[in-house]
Amino acid sequence: MKKVMVAAVFAVALAILAANALGSAKAPARASASSLATASVTCGKLRTIGMAAPITGPASDIGNQQVRWAKFFVKRWNASKANRNQKIKLVTGDTQLGVDTAFAVKVAQSFKSNSKLLAVVGPAGSQEVVASTTAYKAGGLGFVSGSASRTSLTDGHTDGNRRGYFYRTVPSDAAQGPTVANYMTKTLKWKRVYIIDDQETYSQGLADGVQKILNAKGVTTKRDSISQKDSDFSAAIAKIPSNYQGIYIPWQLAPQAQAFGQQLQAAGKGHIKLFGSDGLFAPGVWKIAGSYDSAFPYNPTDPVVKAYVKAHGGNGEFFGLPSYVAAQVDTLAVTKACKAGHGKTTRAAVRKQIAKTNIATTILGFRVGFKSSGEMKLPAAYGIYQIQKNGSFKRIG
């Protein structure tokens, strides 16, 4: 028995020593990851930026629009003779928006560890931005989203502080909510609106903001919620009064909105108009004719926009358009940082250049520069669109 006890004690001691040894071994690894923030990178003729987007999963339609627009910028940049010695390589990471934010974190960790990567486009979803901020900040990476619009992302405290790291090339929901509510009341003259969020904070924030404005204007509202995993909406639809004029659904998954609309029609309530948000701007996926949607600003007469539309068979895929500008911001920042460092730079230097962004002409239709919060200095108002019989989105406001 004594021998057994001695052996057991000895085994425990070895385990403790091993644990301590492992702890000591991990410390340098953490320091190494952290040092990537200020590590010097040789720019070379090919510089790397990352793109975090939902390439697969329920939001893949809008995610791939973003990737195609970002690649369109990179292709145009690399094709210029003036950039033959400062080309850009775009590395993509699949965040699978609507599945689990763990995918966005995994992408952020991968980008953080890629010593050649100097800046990031994305992530797409506001909840993904919140979840992956720690990894991006630990790696010293600046990240510019072309769609994350939650207002509190840039207030410096509600969803964490990411100032000096996070920027966006779209207006926040602080602009979107009033645009939607004013259109409902002033143009559509709605007096009764049913509001359904999808239990994500992006959706809840927009729903709260629009409901508050509608109530202040004397509009009667009722509120409900669904999950992003729901596919059967019969219970939710049964609760909607038939005399309501509109249903506001600020969701992120277009296939879900399409299913909801079809089930609404099957329940005999198709006369109630749907009104979505920027997360549902997916022509060809959400195609309930007559529905309304709010989406990002862009300049339809810009030669670049026209070239993209022509190259994609007439499909503008405009949800992805701000990601073109996000890739433009990153690329210009990397280029300027590399020039200032005489062929070498750091992620910190690139972040400083992102903060100094001043692009006079963009496909958004206005100058792009950033406030210290990460918001654009001159955001334009959201546009209002209506879904046509062929599934296309026509701007009407």
C-alpha positions as CSV (number, residue, x, y, z in Angstrom):
1,M,0.0,0.0,0.0
2,K,2.9,2.4,0.9
3,K,4.5,1.8,-2.5
4,V,1.2,2.5,-4.2
5,M,0.7,5.8,-2.2
6,V,4.3,6.9,-2.9
7,A,3.8,6.2,-6.6
8,A,0.6,8.1,-6.6
9,V,2.2,11.1,-4.9
10,F,5.1,10.9,-7.3
11,A,2.7,10.9,-10.3
12,V,0.8,13.9,-9.0
13,A,4.1,15.8,-8.5
14,L,5.1,14.9,-12.1
15,A,1.7,16.1,-13.4
16,I,2.1,19.5,-11.5
17,L,5.6,19.9,-12.9
18,A,4.4,19.1,-16.4
19,A,1.5,21.6,-16.1
20,N,3.9,24.3,-14.9
21,A,6.3,23.5,-17.7
22,L,3.4,23.7,-20.3
23,G,2.4,27.0,-18.8
24,S,5.9,28.4,-19.2
25,A,6.0,27.2,-22.7
26,K,2.8,28.9,-23.7
27,A,3.8,32.4,-22.5
28,P,6.3,33.0,-25.3
29,A,3.7,31.8,-27.8
30,R,1.3,34.5,-26.6
31,A,4.0,37.1,-26.7
32,S,4.8,36.1,-30.2
33,A,1.2,36.5,-31.3
34,S,1.0,39.8,-29.6
35,S,4.2,41.0,-31.2
36,L,2.6,40.7,-34.7
37,A,0.9,44.0,-34.0
38,T,4.2,45.9,-34.2
39,A,6.3,43.5,-36.2
40,S,8.0,44.9,-39.3
41,V,6.7,43.4,-42.5
42,T,8.6,43.6,-45.8
43,C,6.0,44.9,-48.3
44,G,7.4,43.5,-51.5
45,K,5.5,43.6,-54.8
46,L,2.5,41.7,-53.4
47,R,0.8,42.9,-50.2
48,T,-1.8,40.8,-48.4
49,I,-5.2,41.8,-46.9
50,G,-7.8,39.5,-45.5
51,M,-11.6,39.4,-46.0
52,A,-14.0,37.9,-43.4
53,A,-17.4,37.1,-45.0
54,P,-20.1,34.4,-44.9
55,I,-19.0,32.5,-47.9
56,T,-21.2,29.5,-47.0
57,G,-24.1,29.1,-44.7
58,P,-27.6,30.8,-44.6
59,A,-26.1,34.3,-45.4
60,S,-23.8,33.1,-48.2
61,D,-25.7,35.0,-50.9
62,I,-24.9,38.4,-49.4
63,G,-21.4,37.2,-48.3
64,N,-20.4,36.2,-51.8
65,Q,-21.7,39.5,-53.1
66,Q,-19.3,41.2,-50.7
67,V,-16.4,38.9,-51.8
68,R,-17.1,39.6,-55.5
69,W,-17.1,43.3,-55.0
70,A,-13.9,43.3,-53.0
71,K,-12.2,41.1,-55.6
72,F,-13.5,43.5,-58.3
73,F,-11.6,46.3,-56.6
74,V,-8.4,44.2,-56.2
75,K,-8.6,43.1,-59.9
76,R,-8.9,46.7,-61.1
77,W,-6.1,47.8,-58.8
78,N,-3.8,45.0,-59.9
79,A,-4.5,45.6,-63.5
80,S,-3.2,49.2,-63.3
81,K,0.4,49.6,-64.6
82,A,1.0,52.1,-61.9
83,N,0.5,49.3,-59.3
84,R,2.6,46.7,-60.9
85,N,5.0,46.8,-57.9
86,Q,2.4,47.2,-55.3
87,K,-0.3,44.6,-56.0
88,I,-2.8,43.2,-53.5
89,K,-3.5,39.6,-52.6
90,L,-6.9,39.0,-51.0
91,V,-7.2,36.1,-48.5
92,T,-10.8,35.1,-47.7
93,G,-12.1,33.6,-44.5
94,D,-15.6,32.0,-44.1
95,T,-17.5,33.4,-41.1
96,Q,-20.8,31.6,-41.8
97,L,-23.0,34.4,-40.5
98,G,-26.2,33.1,-38.9
99,V,-24.6,29.8,-37.8
100,D,-22.3,30.6,-34.9
101,T,-20.0,33.5,-34.2
102,A,-17.3,31.0,-33.4
103,F,-16.6,30.8,-37.2
104,A,-15.9,34.6,-37.3
105,V,-13.6,34.2,-34.3
106,K,-11.7,31.4,-36.0
107,V,-11.2,33.5,-39.1
108,A,-10.0,36.4,-37.0
109,Q,-7.5,34.1,-35.2
110,S,-6.2,32.9,-38.5
111,F,-5.8,36.4,-39.9
112,K,-4.1,37.5,-36.7
113,S,-1.5,34.7,-37.0
114,N,-0.8,35.4,-40.7
115,S,2.3,37.6,-40.4
116,K,2.0,38.8,-44.0
117,L,-1.6,40.0,-43.5
118,L,-1.8,43.8,-43.0
119,A,-5.5,44.7,-42.8
120,V,-9.0,43.2,-43.0
121,V,-12.2,43.8,-44.9
122,G,-15.2,42.7,-42.8
123,P,-16.7,41.0,-40.9
124,A,-20.2,41.3,-42.4
125,G,-22.4,40.9,-39.3
126,S,-22.4,43.2,-36.3
127,Q,-22.4,40.3,-33.9
128,E,-19.4,38.9,-35.8
129,V,-17.6,42.2,-35.2
130,V,-18.2,42.0,-31.5
131,A,-17.1,38.4,-31.2
132,S,-13.9,38.8,-33.2
133,T,-12.7,42.2,-31.9
134,T,-10.4,40.7,-29.3
135,A,-8.5,38.7,-31.8
136,Y,-8.1,41.5,-34.3
137,K,-7.0,43.9,-31.6
138,A,-4.5,41.3,-30.2
139,G,-3.0,41.1,-33.7
140,G,-3.0,44.8,-34.2
141,L,-5.2,44.5,-37.3
142,G,-7.4,47.3,-38.6
143,F,-10.7,46.0,-39.9
144,V,-13.2,47.8,-42.2
145,S,-16.7,46.4,-42.5
146,G,-18.9,47.0,-45.5
147,S,-22.1,46.1,-43.8
148,A,-21.9,45.9,-39.9
149,S,-24.3,48.7,-39.1
150,R,-25.2,48.3,-35.4
151,T,-25.0,51.8,-33.9
152,S,-23.3,50.7,-30.6
153,L,-20.3,49.2,-32.4
154,T,-18.7,52.6,-32.5
155,D,-19.8,54.2,-29.2
156,G,-16.6,53.0,-27.5
157,H,-18.3,51.1,-24.6
158,T,-21.6,49.3,-25.2
159,D,-20.2,46.5,-27.3
160,G,-16.6,47.0,-26.2
161,N,-13.9,49.5,-27.3
162,R,-12.5,49.0,-30.8
163,R,-11.6,52.6,-31.6
164,G,-8.5,52.9,-33.8
165,Y,-9.2,49.4,-35.1
166,F,-12.7,49.1,-36.5
167,Y,-14.2,51.3,-39.3
168,R,-17.1,50.9,-41.6
169,T,-18.1,52.1,-45.0
170,V,-21.9,52.1,-44.3
171,P,-24.0,54.4,-42.2
172,S,-25.1,53.1,-38.8
173,D,-28.5,52.0,-37.8
174,A,-28.9,55.4,-36.2
175,A,-29.5,56.6,-39.8
176,Q,-31.4,53.6,-41.0
177,G,-34.1,53.5,-38.4
178,P,-35.4,57.0,-38.9
179,T,-35.3,56.6,-42.7
180,V,-37.5,53.5,-42.4
181,A,-39.9,54.9,-39.9
182,N,-40.3,58.2,-41.8
183,Y,-41.0,56.3,-45.1
184,M,-43.6,54.2,-43.3
185,T,-45.5,57.2,-41.9
186,K,-44.9,59.9,-44.5
187,T,-45.0,58.0,-47.7
188,L,-46.9,54.8,-47.0
189,K,-49.2,56.4,-44.4
190,W,-49.2,53.2,-42.3
191,K,-51.1,53.4,-39.0
192,R,-50.6,49.8,-37.8
193,V,-47.2,48.1,-38.0
194,Y,-46.2,44.7,-36.7
195,I,-42.5,44.4,-35.8
196,I,-40.6,41.1,-35.6
197,D,-36.9,40.9,-34.7
198,D,-34.7,37.8,-35.1
199,Q,-33.3,37.9,-31.5
200,E,-29.9,39.2,-32.7
201,T,-28.8,42.5,-31.3
202,Y,-28.5,44.0,-34.8
203,S,-32.2,43.2,-35.4
204,Q,-33.4,44.1,-31.9
205,G,-31.6,47.5,-32.1
206,L,-33.3,48.4,-35.4
207,A,-36.6,47.1,-34.3
208,D,-36.4,49.1,-31.0
209,G,-35.4,52.3,-32.9
210,V,-38.2,52.1,-35.5
211,Q,-40.8,51.1,-33.0
212,K,-39.9,54.1,-30.8
213,I,-40.3,56.5,-33.7
214,L,-43.5,55.0,-34.9
215,N,-45.1,55.1,-31.5
216,A,-44.0,58.8,-31.1
217,K,-45.8,59.5,-34.4
218,G,-49.0,57.8,-33.2
219,V,-48.6,54.5,-35.1
220,T,-50.0,51.4,-33.3
221,T,-47.3,48.7,-33.1
222,K,-47.1,45.2,-31.8
223,R,-43.9,43.3,-31.3
224,D,-42.7,39.7,-31.6
225,S,-39.5,37.8,-32.3
226,I,-38.3,34.7,-34.1
227,S,-35.0,32.8,-34.1
228,Q,-32.5,32.7,-37.0
229,K,-32.9,29.0,-36.9
230,D,-36.7,29.0,-37.4
231,S,-38.3,27.8,-40.6
232,D,-41.9,27.3,-39.5
233,F,-43.5,30.7,-38.9
234,S,-47.1,29.6,-38.6
235,A,-47.4,30.4,-34.9
236,A,-45.9,33.9,-35.4
237,I,-48.1,34.6,-38.4
238,A,-51.2,33.5,-36.6
239,K,-50.7,36.3,-34.1
240,I,-50.5,39.1,-36.7
241,P,-53.9,41.0,-36.9
242,S,-55.2,41.0,-40.5
243,N,-55.9,44.7,-40.4
244,Y,-52.2,45.6,-40.0
245,Q,-50.7,47.4,-43.0
246,G,-47.1,46.4,-42.6
247,I,-44.7,44.0,-41.0
248,Y,-41.2,45.2,-40.2
249,I,-38.6,42.4,-40.3
250,P,-35.0,43.8,-39.8
251,W,-33.4,40.3,-40.3
252,Q,-30.1,39.1,-41.7
253,L,-31.1,35.9,-43.5
254,A,-32.8,36.5,-46.9
255,P,-33.9,32.8,-47.3
256,Q,-35.7,33.1,-44.0
257,A,-37.5,36.3,-45.1
258,Q,-38.6,34.5,-48.3
259,A,-40.0,31.6,-46.4
260,F,-41.8,33.9,-44.0
261,G,-43.3,35.8,-46.9
262,Q,-44.5,32.6,-48.6
263,Q,-46.1,31.3,-45.4
264,L,-47.7,34.7,-44.9
265,Q,-49.3,34.5,-48.3
266,A,-50.4,30.9,-47.6
267,A,-52.1,32.0,-44.4
268,G,-54.2,34.5,-46.3
269,K,-52.3,37.6,-45.0
270,G,-50.3,38.4,-48.1
271,H,-52.0,41.8,-48.3
272,I,-49.8,42.9,-45.4
273,K,-46.6,44.4,-46.8
274,L,-43.2,43.3,-45.6
275,F,-40.5,45.9,-44.9
276,G,-36.9,44.6,-44.5
277,S,-33.5,46.1,-43.6
278,D,-30.1,46.2,-45.3
279,G,-29.4,42.6,-44.1
280,L,-32.1,41.4,-46.5
281,F,-30.9,43.2,-49.6
282,A,-30.6,40.0,-51.6
283,P,-32.3,40.3,-55.0
284,G,-33.2,36.8,-56.3
285,V,-33.3,35.3,-52.8
286,W,-35.9,37.5,-51.0
287,K,-38.3,38.1,-53.8
288,I,-41.8,38.6,-52.3
289,A,-43.1,41.2,-54.8
290,G,-44.3,44.5,-53.4
291,S,-42.1,44.2,-50.3
292,Y,-39.9,47.1,-49.2
293,D,-36.3,47.2,-48.1
294,S,-33.8,49.8,-46.8
295,A,-30.3,49.5,-48.1
296,F,-26.9,51.3,-48.4
297,P,-26.3,54.3,-50.5
298,Y,-24.4,54.0,-53.9
299,N,-23.9,56.0,-57.1
300,P,-25.6,54.1,-59.9
301,T,-24.0,56.4,-62.5
302,D,-20.5,55.7,-61.4
303,P,-18.4,54.0,-64.3
304,V,-17.2,51.4,-61.8
305,V,-20.7,50.5,-60.8
306,K,-21.8,50.3,-64.4
307,A,-18.7,48.1,-65.2
308,Y,-19.6,45.7,-62.4
309,V,-23.2,45.4,-63.4
310,K,-22.2,44.7,-67.0
311,A,-19.6,42.1,-65.9
312,H,-22.3,40.3,-63.8
313,G,-25.1,40.1,-66.4
314,G,-27.0,43.1,-65.2
315,N,-27.0,42.1,-61.6
316,G,-25.6,44.9,-59.5
317,E,-25.4,42.9,-56.2
318,F,-25.4,46.2,-54.4
319,F,-25.3,44.8,-50.9
320,G,-21.7,44.0,-51.6
321,L,-20.8,47.4,-53.0
322,P,-19.6,49.0,-49.7
323,S,-17.1,46.1,-49.4
324,Y,-15.5,47.4,-52.6
325,V,-14.9,50.7,-50.8
326,A,-13.6,48.8,-47.7
327,A,-11.1,47.0,-49.8
328,Q,-10.1,50.4,-51.4
329,V,-9.6,51.8,-47.9
330,D,-7.4,48.9,-46.8
331,T,-5.4,48.9,-50.0
332,L,-4.7,52.7,-50.0
333,A,-3.7,52.5,-46.3
334,V,-1.3,49.6,-46.9
335,T,0.2,51.3,-50.0
336,K,0.8,54.6,-48.1
337,A,2.2,52.8,-45.0
338,C,4.6,50.8,-47.2
339,K,5.8,53.9,-49.0
340,A,6.3,55.8,-45.7
341,G,8.3,52.9,-44.4
342,H,10.4,52.6,-47.5
343,G,9.3,49.1,-48.4
344,K,8.6,48.0,-44.8
345,T,5.6,48.6,-42.5
346,T,3.7,47.4,-39.5
347,R,0.0,46.7,-38.8
348,A,0.0,49.7,-36.5
349,A,1.3,51.9,-39.3
350,V,-1.5,50.6,-41.6
351,R,-4.1,51.4,-38.9
352,K,-2.9,55.0,-38.7
353,Q,-3.3,55.3,-42.5
354,I,-6.8,53.9,-42.3
355,A,-7.7,56.5,-39.7
356,K,-6.4,59.2,-42.1
357,T,-8.5,57.9,-45.1
358,N,-9.7,60.7,-47.4
359,I,-11.0,59.4,-50.7
360,A,-12.6,62.3,-52.6
361,T,-14.6,60.2,-55.1
362,T,-16.1,56.8,-54.3
363,I,-18.8,54.5,-55.8
364,L,-20.9,55.4,-52.7
365,G,-21.4,58.8,-54.3
366,F,-19.6,60.8,-51.6
367,R,-16.2,61.4,-50.0
368,V,-15.1,58.7,-47.6
369,G,-13.2,59.6,-44.4
370,F,-13.5,58.5,-40.8
371,K,-14.2,60.0,-37.4
372,S,-12.2,58.8,-34.5
373,S,-15.1,56.5,-33.6
374,G,-14.8,54.6,-36.9
375,E,-17.9,56.2,-38.4
376,M,-17.7,57.8,-41.8
377,K,-17.6,61.6,-41.7
378,L,-20.1,62.2,-44.5
379,P,-22.6,59.2,-44.6
380,A,-25.5,59.5,-47.0
381,A,-29.0,58.5,-46.2
382,Y,-30.2,54.9,-46.7
383,G,-32.2,54.3,-49.8
384,I,-35.7,52.6,-49.9
385,Y,-36.3,49.9,-52.4
386,Q,-39.3,47.8,-53.5
387,I,-39.2,44.3,-54.8
388,Q,-40.5,43.9,-58.4
389,K,-42.4,41.0,-59.9
390,N,-39.1,39.7,-61.5
391,G,-37.4,39.7,-58.0
392,S,-35.3,42.8,-58.7
393,F,-35.0,45.7,-56.2
394,K,-36.1,49.1,-57.5
395,R,-35.1,52.2,-55.6
396,I,-38.2,54.3,-54.8
397,G,-37.0,56.6,-52.0
